[in-house]
Amino acid sequence: MNKHLIQKFQDLWQRFMGEVELPLVFYYTDNPATDIKIAEKPKGWRCFVGDLAKVRKGQSLAFSDDTISCGGGKRYLGYSSKPRPGFEYFLSCGNADIEGERYKQSPELVEEFLRNSPVTNFSGKYIVFKRWDKLTGSESPDVAIFFAKPDVLSALFTLSNFDRKDLHGVIAPFGSGCASIIQYPLAESAQKAPRTIMGMFDISARPYIPENTFTLAMPIKRLETIIDYMEESFLITPTWDQVKKRVEKT
């Protein structure tokens, strides 16, 4: 990725948001660079979203099929193409052998949901996650992920709609926390006019992120477009200055 673009966004982000955390990015590769730590294999089940807390603090991590213990995480990151046996009951009402999460009303609705879900296409043994300021010019990330509180999320939402004629520059499809930051934005990468994904509404993932925090994820090519018009958007108005004061206090 162009070093000038990396620095330009970082400068604009600080100018308009202050000391708000930078986004994460990810990409797939067979050979992670030496500055990237290979994630340890978990001893038991562990939510993948929780592992990203280290990346948000600045540690670059590479995950593989072996280092992701959650079945959903494996699927939405692309390491497994099939859901676990009985998943239609697990996500809905359960049965004699499976306790249901009750996120869908019936197994039939879950089956329909799975038929309509995108497939995660990728190439590479590892998926690398980095914070934006850790990027180098030799890397080509696929997606940017913002962990944001409501005021910052409102800015990202508005930026995502700034240059669009339609009403749906941002979508919030049903899915797991990792689907909302990996599977769905990857699918949007293939679209001519990619949308951004508002997410982390997954009740199972909520305990692993701070309260009042949600995500907005977008293909890198969408972020590159947004960077170009940030300085002509609402961010330069007194209206945003009012909100920014509150952002800076929190």
C-alpha positions as CSV (number, residue, x, y, z in Angstrom):
1,M,0.0,0.0,0.0
2,N,1.2,3.5,-0.9
3,K,3.2,4.9,2.1
4,H,1.9,8.4,1.3
5,L,-1.7,7.2,1.5
6,I,-1.0,5.5,4.8
7,Q,0.3,8.6,6.3
8,K,-2.3,10.9,4.7
9,F,-5.1,8.9,6.3
10,Q,-3.4,8.9,9.7
11,D,-2.9,12.6,9.6
12,L,-6.5,13.3,8.5
13,W,-7.8,10.9,11.2
14,Q,-5.9,12.7,13.9
15,R,-7.0,16.1,12.6
16,F,-10.7,15.3,12.5
17,M,-11.0,12.7,15.3
18,G,-8.2,13.5,17.7
19,E,-6.7,10.6,19.7
20,V,-9.3,8.1,18.6
21,E,-8.0,4.6,17.9
22,L,-6.9,3.9,14.3
23,P,-8.6,1.1,12.3
24,L,-7.3,-2.5,11.9
25,V,-6.6,-4.0,8.6
26,F,-6.1,-7.6,7.4
27,Y,-4.8,-9.5,4.5
28,Y,-4.0,-13.2,3.6
29,T,-0.5,-14.4,3.0
30,D,1.6,-17.6,3.0
31,N,4.6,-15.8,4.5
32,P,4.0,-13.3,7.3
33,A,6.8,-10.8,7.7
34,T,9.2,-11.2,10.7
35,D,7.6,-8.3,12.6
36,I,4.3,-10.2,12.7
37,K,3.8,-12.7,15.6
38,I,2.1,-16.0,14.9
39,A,-0.9,-16.3,17.2
40,E,-0.6,-19.1,19.7
41,K,-2.9,-22.1,19.5
42,P,-5.6,-21.8,22.2
43,K,-5.9,-24.5,24.8
44,G,-9.7,-24.5,24.5
45,W,-12.5,-22.5,22.9
46,R,-11.8,-18.9,22.5
47,C,-13.7,-16.1,20.7
48,F,-11.7,-14.8,17.8
49,V,-13.0,-11.3,18.2
50,G,-11.4,-11.2,21.7
51,D,-8.0,-12.0,20.2
52,L,-8.2,-8.7,18.2
53,A,-7.8,-6.7,21.5
54,K,-4.1,-7.3,21.2
55,V,-4.0,-6.0,17.7
56,R,-6.0,-2.9,18.7
57,K,-3.2,-2.2,21.2
58,G,-0.5,-2.4,18.5
59,Q,0.6,-6.1,18.3
60,S,0.5,-7.5,14.7
61,L,-0.8,-11.1,14.6
62,A,-1.1,-13.8,12.0
63,F,-3.8,-16.5,12.5
64,S,-4.2,-19.8,10.7
65,D,-6.6,-22.7,10.7
66,D,-4.7,-24.1,13.7
67,T,-4.9,-21.0,15.8
68,I,-8.6,-20.4,15.6
69,S,-10.7,-22.6,18.0
70,C,-14.1,-21.2,17.3
71,G,-16.0,-23.1,14.5
72,G,-17.8,-19.9,13.4
73,G,-14.5,-18.1,13.3
74,K,-13.0,-20.8,11.1
75,R,-15.9,-20.5,8.7
76,Y,-16.1,-16.7,8.5
77,L,-12.4,-16.4,8.0
78,G,-12.5,-18.9,5.2
79,Y,-10.9,-22.0,6.8
80,S,-14.0,-24.1,6.8
81,S,-16.8,-24.1,4.2
82,K,-19.4,-26.0,6.2
83,P,-21.1,-25.1,9.4
84,R,-20.9,-27.5,12.4
85,P,-23.4,-30.5,12.4
86,G,-26.7,-29.3,13.9
87,F,-25.8,-25.6,13.4
88,E,-29.4,-24.9,12.4
89,Y,-30.5,-25.9,15.9
90,F,-27.5,-24.3,17.6
91,L,-28.4,-20.9,16.2
92,S,-32.1,-21.2,16.8
93,C,-34.2,-23.3,19.3
94,G,-31.8,-26.1,20.1
95,N,-32.8,-29.8,20.4
96,A,-32.3,-32.7,22.8
97,D,-28.5,-32.6,22.3
98,I,-27.8,-29.0,21.5
99,E,-28.5,-25.8,23.5
100,G,-29.8,-23.2,21.2
101,E,-28.6,-19.6,21.1
102,R,-32.0,-18.5,20.0
103,Y,-30.7,-15.9,17.5
104,K,-33.1,-17.2,14.9
105,Q,-36.7,-18.3,15.3
106,S,-36.4,-21.7,13.7
107,P,-33.9,-24.1,12.1
108,E,-35.5,-23.5,8.7
109,L,-34.7,-19.8,8.9
110,V,-31.1,-20.7,9.8
111,E,-30.9,-22.9,6.7
112,E,-32.2,-20.1,4.6
113,F,-29.7,-17.7,6.2
114,L,-26.9,-20.0,5.3
115,R,-28.0,-20.3,1.7
116,N,-27.9,-16.6,1.4
117,S,-24.6,-16.0,3.1
118,P,-21.5,-15.1,1.0
119,V,-18.5,-17.4,0.7
120,T,-15.2,-16.1,2.1
121,N,-12.7,-16.3,-0.8
122,F,-9.0,-16.0,0.1
123,S,-5.5,-17.1,-0.9
124,G,-2.9,-17.7,1.8
125,K,-2.3,-19.9,4.8
126,Y,-2.4,-17.0,7.3
127,I,-4.6,-14.0,7.9
128,V,-2.6,-11.1,9.2
129,F,-4.2,-8.3,11.3
130,K,-2.4,-5.0,11.9
131,R,-3.3,-1.6,13.3
132,W,-3.1,1.1,10.6
133,D,0.0,2.7,11.9
134,K,1.9,-0.6,11.7
135,L,1.4,-0.9,8.0
136,T,4.3,-0.8,5.6
137,G,4.4,0.1,1.9
138,S,4.9,-3.5,0.9
139,E,1.6,-4.8,2.3
140,S,-1.7,-4.8,0.5
141,P,-4.6,-5.1,3.0
142,D,-8.0,-6.2,1.9
143,V,-10.3,-4.6,4.6
144,A,-10.2,-1.8,7.2
145,I,-12.0,-2.3,10.5
146,F,-13.0,0.5,12.7
147,F,-13.9,-0.2,16.4
148,A,-15.8,2.9,17.2
149,K,-18.1,4.6,19.7
150,P,-21.4,6.2,18.5
151,D,-20.1,9.7,17.7
152,V,-17.2,8.4,15.6
153,L,-19.5,5.7,14.1
154,S,-21.8,8.5,13.0
155,A,-18.9,10.2,11.2
156,L,-17.9,7.0,9.4
157,F,-21.5,6.3,8.5
158,T,-21.9,9.7,7.0
159,L,-18.6,9.5,5.1
160,S,-19.7,6.1,3.7
161,N,-22.8,7.8,2.2
162,F,-21.2,11.1,1.1
163,D,-20.7,10.2,-2.6
164,R,-23.6,7.8,-3.1
165,K,-26.9,8.3,-4.9
166,D,-28.6,5.4,-3.1
167,L,-29.8,5.1,0.5
168,H,-27.6,2.1,1.4
169,G,-24.0,3.0,1.5
170,V,-23.9,1.2,4.9
171,I,-25.6,-2.1,5.6
172,A,-25.9,-4.1,8.8
173,P,-26.5,-7.7,7.7
174,F,-27.3,-10.4,10.3
175,G,-24.3,-12.5,11.2
176,S,-21.6,-13.2,13.8
177,G,-19.1,-10.6,15.0
178,C,-16.3,-12.0,12.8
179,A,-18.7,-12.3,9.8
180,S,-19.4,-8.5,10.1
181,I,-15.7,-7.6,10.0
182,I,-14.3,-10.2,7.6
183,Q,-16.8,-12.2,5.5
184,Y,-19.2,-9.4,4.6
185,P,-16.6,-6.7,3.8
186,L,-14.6,-9.2,1.8
187,A,-17.7,-10.0,-0.3
188,E,-18.3,-6.3,-0.8
189,S,-14.7,-6.0,-2.2
190,A,-15.9,-7.8,-5.4
191,Q,-18.7,-5.2,-6.0
192,K,-18.4,-2.3,-8.3
193,A,-19.8,0.1,-5.7
194,P,-18.9,-1.6,-2.4
195,R,-20.8,-0.8,0.7
196,T,-19.5,-0.6,4.3
197,I,-20.6,-3.0,7.0
198,M,-21.8,-1.9,10.4
199,G,-21.4,-4.7,12.8
200,M,-20.6,-6.4,16.1
201,F,-24.2,-6.7,17.1
202,D,-23.6,-10.4,17.7
203,I,-24.6,-11.0,21.4
204,S,-22.0,-13.8,21.7
205,A,-19.2,-11.4,20.7
206,R,-20.3,-8.4,22.8
207,P,-18.6,-9.6,26.0
208,Y,-15.2,-9.4,24.1
209,I,-15.3,-5.7,23.2
210,P,-15.8,-2.6,25.3
211,E,-19.4,-1.4,25.9
212,N,-20.8,1.3,23.6
213,T,-18.4,0.1,20.8
214,F,-19.5,-1.2,17.4
215,T,-17.6,-1.8,14.2
216,L,-17.7,-0.4,10.7
217,A,-15.7,-2.4,8.2
218,M,-15.0,-1.6,4.5
219,P,-12.9,-2.8,1.6
220,I,-9.6,-0.9,1.3
221,K,-10.6,0.4,-2.1
222,R,-13.6,2.0,-0.5
223,L,-11.5,3.7,2.2
224,E,-9.1,5.0,-0.4
225,T,-12.1,6.8,-2.1
226,I,-13.2,8.2,1.3
227,I,-9.8,9.5,2.1
228,D,-9.9,11.6,-1.1
229,Y,-13.0,13.5,0.0
230,M,-12.7,13.8,3.8
231,E,-11.5,17.4,3.5
232,E,-14.6,18.5,1.5
233,S,-17.1,16.7,3.7
234,F,-19.0,17.7,6.9
235,L,-15.7,17.1,8.8
236,I,-14.7,20.7,8.0
237,T,-17.9,22.3,9.4
238,P,-18.8,23.8,12.7
239,T,-21.4,21.1,13.2
240,W,-18.7,18.4,13.3
241,D,-16.5,20.6,15.6
242,Q,-19.3,20.4,18.2
243,V,-19.4,16.7,18.1
244,K,-15.6,16.4,18.0
245,K,-15.4,18.2,21.3
246,R,-17.4,15.4,22.9
247,V,-15.3,12.8,21.1
248,E,-12.1,14.4,22.5
249,K,-13.6,14.3,26.1
250,T,-14.3,10.6,25.9
